[in-house]
Amino acid sequence: MTDMDEDRKARSPMMAGVVVVSIVLLPLLYVLSVGPVEWLVTRGYINPNSAAGEVLQGIYLPIRWLMGVSPWFKSFMTWYLRLCVLG
């Protein structure tokens, strides 16, 4: 076995961990990022009718769609957004 093979085997579990964390963590962070954005909008830091507001509406369109088709997700997001806005 060469040093290259040993190095590849040593990196393999680390890469698997990175992939798993990415698959789980990135979507979770995406969903949870709606809260701070909603806080900024409700306090007037971001105008929903501005260019930035329209871009954000596009970015979060999948979440709005999911809220429309999943009562559980809509309930969770309503609770979460209320928590973020009312603080």
C-alpha positions as a Markdown table, in Angstrom:
| # | Residue | x | y | z |
|---|---|---|---|---|
| 1 | Met | 0.0 | 0.0 | 0.0 |
| 2 | Thr | 1.4 | 3.4 | -0.9 |
| 3 | Asp | 1.4 | 6.6 | 1.1 |
| 4 | Met | -1.2 | 8.0 | -1.3 |
| 5 | Asp | -3.6 | 5.1 | -0.6 |
| 6 | Glu | -3.2 | 5.6 | 3.1 |
| 7 | Asp | -3.8 | 9.3 | 2.8 |
| 8 | Arg | -6.9 | 8.7 | 0.7 |
| 9 | Lys | -8.3 | 6.2 | 3.3 |
| 10 | Ala | -7.6 | 8.7 | 6.1 |
| 11 | Arg | -9.6 | 11.5 | 4.3 |
| 12 | Ser | -12.5 | 9.3 | 3.3 |
| 13 | Pro | -14.3 | 9.4 | 6.7 |
| 14 | Met | -13.8 | 13.1 | 7.0 |
| 15 | Met | -15.2 | 13.7 | 3.5 |
| 16 | Ala | -18.2 | 11.5 | 4.3 |
| 17 | Gly | -18.8 | 13.7 | 7.4 |
| 18 | Val | -18.5 | 16.9 | 5.4 |
| 19 | Val | -21.1 | 15.5 | 2.9 |
| 20 | Val | -23.5 | 14.4 | 5.6 |
| 21 | Val | -23.2 | 17.8 | 7.4 |
| 22 | Ser | -23.7 | 19.6 | 4.1 |
| 23 | Ile | -26.8 | 17.6 | 3.2 |
| 24 | Val | -28.4 | 18.1 | 6.6 |
| 25 | Leu | -27.1 | 21.5 | 7.8 |
| 26 | Leu | -27.3 | 23.7 | 4.6 |
| 27 | Pro | -31.1 | 23.1 | 4.1 |
| 28 | Leu | -31.7 | 23.7 | 7.8 |
| 29 | Leu | -29.8 | 26.9 | 7.7 |
| 30 | Tyr | -31.7 | 28.0 | 4.6 |
| 31 | Val | -35.0 | 27.5 | 6.3 |
| 32 | Leu | -34.0 | 29.1 | 9.5 |
| 33 | Ser | -32.5 | 32.1 | 7.7 |
| 34 | Val | -36.1 | 33.3 | 7.0 |
| 35 | Gly | -36.5 | 34.4 | 10.6 |
| 36 | Pro | -33.8 | 37.1 | 10.6 |
| 37 | Val | -34.9 | 38.3 | 7.2 |
| 38 | Glu | -38.5 | 38.6 | 8.4 |
| 39 | Trp | -37.3 | 40.5 | 11.4 |
| 40 | Leu | -35.4 | 43.0 | 9.1 |
| 41 | Val | -38.5 | 43.4 | 6.9 |
| 42 | Thr | -40.9 | 44.0 | 9.8 |
| 43 | Arg | -38.6 | 46.7 | 11.3 |
| 44 | Gly | -38.3 | 48.5 | 8.0 |
| 45 | Tyr | -34.6 | 47.7 | 7.2 |
| 46 | Ile | -35.7 | 45.9 | 4.0 |
| 47 | Asn | -38.5 | 47.2 | 1.9 |
| 48 | Pro | -40.4 | 44.2 | 0.4 |
| 49 | Asn | -41.1 | 46.3 | -2.7 |
| 50 | Ser | -37.5 | 47.2 | -3.3 |
| 51 | Ala | -35.1 | 45.3 | -5.6 |
| 52 | Ala | -33.6 | 43.6 | -2.5 |
| 53 | Gly | -37.0 | 42.7 | -1.2 |
| 54 | Glu | -37.9 | 41.2 | -4.6 |
| 55 | Val | -34.7 | 39.2 | -4.7 |
| 56 | Leu | -35.4 | 37.8 | -1.2 |
| 57 | Gln | -38.9 | 36.9 | -2.2 |
| 58 | Gly | -37.5 | 34.8 | -5.0 |
| 59 | Ile | -34.9 | 33.2 | -2.8 |
| 60 | Tyr | -37.5 | 32.2 | -0.3 |
| 61 | Leu | -40.2 | 31.1 | -2.8 |
| 62 | Pro | -39.5 | 27.4 | -2.2 |
| 63 | Ile | -40.3 | 27.9 | 1.5 |
| 64 | Arg | -43.5 | 29.8 | 0.7 |
| 65 | Trp | -44.5 | 27.0 | -1.7 |
| 66 | Leu | -43.8 | 24.3 | 1.0 |
| 67 | Met | -45.9 | 26.2 | 3.5 |
| 68 | Gly | -48.7 | 26.1 | 1.0 |
| 69 | Val | -48.6 | 22.3 | 0.6 |
| 70 | Ser | -47.6 | 21.1 | 4.0 |
| 71 | Pro | -49.8 | 22.0 | 7.0 |
| 72 | Trp | -47.1 | 20.8 | 9.4 |
| 73 | Phe | -44.4 | 23.0 | 7.8 |
| 74 | Lys | -46.8 | 26.0 | 7.7 |
| 75 | Ser | -47.5 | 25.5 | 11.4 |
| 76 | Phe | -43.8 | 25.3 | 12.3 |
| 77 | Met | -42.9 | 28.3 | 10.1 |
| 78 | Thr | -45.7 | 30.4 | 11.6 |
| 79 | Trp | -44.5 | 29.6 | 15.1 |
| 80 | Tyr | -40.9 | 30.3 | 14.1 |
| 81 | Leu | -41.5 | 33.5 | 12.3 |
| 82 | Arg | -43.7 | 34.8 | 15.2 |
| 83 | Leu | -40.9 | 33.9 | 17.6 |
| 84 | Cys | -38.3 | 35.8 | 15.4 |
| 85 | Val | -40.4 | 38.9 | 14.8 |
| 86 | Leu | -41.7 | 39.3 | 18.4 |
| 87 | Gly | -38.4 | 38.2 | 19.9 |
